[in-house]
Amino acid sequence: MLRYVCFISIPNNKRIRPLTQSKPISPLRRRMLDDMTMRKLAPQTQVQYVRAVERLTRFLGRSPDQADAEDLRRFQLDLVKRGTSAPMINTTITGLKFFFDVTLSAPERLAKMSPVHEPRKLPVVLSPEEVTRLLEAAPNLRARARCRWPTVPGFALQKS
């Protein structure tokens, strides 16, 4: 029986810890893990890519190497219909791109998949009145100076 290392995320300290399991592993998964190891992908990236292929496998109900371009298009449509966030869809597409491009050498199957545009949020801009109130609320001259001086790389106020 083959042994493999699976990585889990620990929520408290966000570290990745290896977890060894005695579970059979398919040759296709072994090849993908080897491809990711050869390219020195980060452990969390490897976890996300494997999860992407697992999600596709569950959706198809068969081996992911049998998927064609139309299956992948239907899978992305299903992700959108289920309300999956844009970053998660893009991460899934990236994982599948690695799987089909590198592991299977079949990039043409991804022809109907495309990344989802993530709308960017505009930063909050204070009105002149709000800036005045902010500066007036500063307890001393030093605090006011910190609010007024632009951020300059390499510049920091020293404590007196």
N, C-alpha and C positions, 0 to 999 in steps of 0.2 A: 504494500500500500504506500502511495506517495504521501509525503508530508509537505505542507506549504505554510508560508507565513501570511497571515492576514493582519491588516493594520486596523486598529480601532481608535477613535478619537475620545479623549477623556474630557468631558465638558468643563470641569473646574479649572484645569490649567492648560487646556487646549494643546496638550502634547500628544504625539502619536506614539503608541506603544505596540510592539509586535505581539501578536497572539498566535501561537502555534496550534494548529488543529490537525487531528488525524481524520481527514476527510478526502475521499478520492477527488482528483482534479483532472479535468478533461485535457487532452493534448492541445486543444485550441486555446484554452485559458492559460496553460503552461507557456505556450508560445507567446501570447500577449504579455504575460508577466516577464518573460525573458526579454522581449523587445523593449519593454519599459525600463527594465534594469540596465540593458545595454546603453540606453540613451540617458541614463542617470536621472530619470524623472523623480521628483520629490515623492515621498510616501503618500502624502495626502492626494497628490495628483493621480497616483496609481489607484488609490481607493476610488476616487471619483470616476476614472475611466472604466474600471471594472464594474462599478455600479451602473454606469450608462449602458454597458453591454448586457448586464443582468436585466435591466428594465426592458430593453429591446427583446430579450429572450422571453421574458414573461408575457410581453405584449403579443409576440408572434406565436408562442406555444410550440416553438421548434428551435433548432440550432440557428444562431444569428448568421452563420456563414451562408445560409440558404436564402437570406433576405435579398430582395431585389430593390431597385430604386422606388418602385411604387409602395412596397412594404414600409420603407423608411419614411416616405412622404406621409403615409397613413399614421405612422407612429408619431411624427412631429405634430400632425393635426390632433391626435389624441391627447398629447401633452398640453396643447393649447386649450382644448375643450375642457380638460380637467382643471384648468386654472393654474398650471405650473408657472412659476415666475420666469421672467425673461432671463435672468442670470442662470437659473437652473436649466432651462432649455438650451442656452448657449454652451453651458458646461457639458451637457449630454451630447450635443452635436460635436463638440470638440473631442470627446471620448470616442464617439463612433467614427469620427474622421481618422483618429489614430488607428482604431481597430481595422477599418476597411483599407486605409492607405498603406499602413505599415505591416500589420499582421497578415492581412489577406491579399495585399497588392491588388485591390480592386476599387480604386477611387471613383470609377464611373458610376458606382451604385449610389453615391452621395449626390448625384446630379440634381435631385429634386428637394434636397434639404438646404435650408438657408438660415443663417443666424437671425435672431430676433433683435430688432432695434430696441435699445433701452433708453427711454426718455430721460434726459438729464434734467435735474432740478436746478433752478436758478438759485444763486445764493441770496440770502436776505440782505437787502441794502437799507441802511437806516436813513431816515429823512433828516434834514438839517436840525429840526427841532429835537429829534431823538438823540442825535449826537451831542447837542448842547446839554440836554438833561443828563446824559451819560457822563459828560465831563464835569458837570456841576455836582454829580453824586460822588465823585472821587473824593476820598477823605483828606488827601494832602497833595502838595505840589508834585511830589514824586509820582504818585498814582496818576495824576493828570498828564504828566509828561509821558508816561508809558502808553497812555491812550492816544496821545497825539503823534508820537514818533512813528514813522513807517517802519515796518519790519524790514531789516536789512540783514542779509545772510552774514553770519559771523559776528553780528553785533549783539551784545547783551549788556544790560545794566548790571553793574556790580553793586553789591550791598555795601553801604558805608559803615 
